[in-house]
Amino acid sequence: MNFNLSKTFRLLIISCLLAGLGISPTAGQNLKCFILTPPEQLTPGVKRVAVMDMSVSSRYHRADDRTKDKGKKSDLDKILGVVSTIAGKNEERFKDSGVKLADYMIAALLENDRGVREVGSGFLGLGKKEGRSFQTGAHTDIFQVVERTRIEQIVEELKLGQSGLIDDSQAAQAGRLLGVDAVINGTVSVSCDDRLVTEDREEKKKGTYQVNCHERDTSVSGTVRVVHVETGQVIGSTEKRKKSEEKKCEGEWGSDPPTPEASVDKLMREVATELVNYFAPKFVYQKVDFEELENKAHKRYHETAKKALENYDLDAAYMQYTAVAEMDPYEPAAHFNLGALHEAVGNYRQAVEKYGMAFKLKSKEKKFAEAQNRVRKQEEFWKQLNAMGIFLEERTFNVSQEQMQVMTTARIEVKGPGSERRAIKAEPNAGAATLIMVPGEIELEYVGASGQWYKVKLLDGREGYISKEDAKLIN
């Protein structure tokens, strides 16, 4: 029993190490990158928008802690910097949340790479590296956003919002004066509960004792409606909610707990981003998978392509898989991998074609069908963006005819280490004159075969023969 547990533990550690290095013991190669992804709700014909201040409902509850000395300021007051315990004062908190949520949404809409971030690398993802996208022309700031000062001016002119709530018809009215296609209107609800509790601790010297802990539950919920100005119709609506639980106890490492406003503000930013993602595209970190080539004779091409992908050299990887597809048009994985490369850079039409070819060759492969459907959806999404004047630049892979000729030419590999030499003969027999002695591990262009000899082309253009005992055909 102990042996099995130890073996399982060793396998788990090995798996973690491989995962930290970006290596999977069973899966094929993959390329991790950020790809622009369509929103939950497309808004055809909408290019210019206005984000209105949201109506607010808020609640702040702070339970009194039970200090023995009633004449002394409570521990919770010390932590939060709150002196007044009057209910009315508490209710005044977070009343600016509607303005803040609108501001954060505007900021998110103006980001051109929303979603792109640093990603973990190295052992257990502890390292950080810059996130990459290979889609030229892809961006998230697809809307023109009206400035807040202009919105405030129109709201004031129309005498709207005095009750703290603008309905959809009023929003559409303001939108027409602002000259926008759609107005983003909505509500925000904020809740924050603070309390002081005691927890038991135990130490050998001190025995069992109690410490004071500050606990906080925070919730922010935002609802938006996208109102089409011309028709006055709601063309999209959603609600996003974020919650957090925080606790800080006496004697713990670190600074004092944040203020209630800071806790709310953090969630407000997250909610704003998710609300914007509902109707605007975002970059999503995706793993584009590549298949192992079925024909083992093409192993060297696949290995070279894998190394190229690790270094983000997409041209080199494309050249390897194109060579295999030309030499062996019935190799489904080669076509699939070419589709994956086209998908990564945003060439969705070509990706559909390549994935489709792979599916024709291996129609029972579920992954091939899923890949086709995925890129077809992206094609439709980009048609919508094209109608808004936003275009993805088609990526041309740099592979010349000369390179392809070299890649598709059969080669032989000289056996043995580089420190050893093998004879190249002028004729296909051991008694013939030796043209040159070549080191092991190098590759030479294959010209033909004669009995137990390979005919090869040397680097200087001469042709000669090497014994099949000293070389192997690698393509």
Secondary structure, 3 states (H helix, E strand, C coil): CHHHHHHHHHHHHHHHHHHHCCCCCCCCCEEEEEEEECCCCCCCCCCEEEECCCEEEEEEEECCCCCCCCCCCCHHHHHHCCCCCCHHHHHCCCCCHHHHHHHHHHHHHHCCCCCCCCEEECHHHCEEECCCCCCCCCCCCCCEECCHHHHHHHHHHCCCCCCCCCCHHHHHHHHHHHCCCEEEEEEEEEEEEEEEEEEEEEECCCEEEEEEEEEEEEEEEEEEEEEECCCCCEEEEEEEEEEEEEEEECCCCCCCCCCHHHHHHHHHHHHHHHHHHHHCCEEEEEEEECCCCCCHHHHHHHHHHHHHHHCCCHHHHHHHHHHHHHHCCCCHHHHHHHHHHHHHHCCHHHHHHHHHHHHHHCCCCHHHHHHHHHHHHHHHHHHHHHHCCCCCCCCCCCCCHHHHHHHHCCEEEECCCCCCEEEEECCCCCCCCEEEEEECCCEEEEEEEECCEEEEECCCCCEEEEECCCEEECC
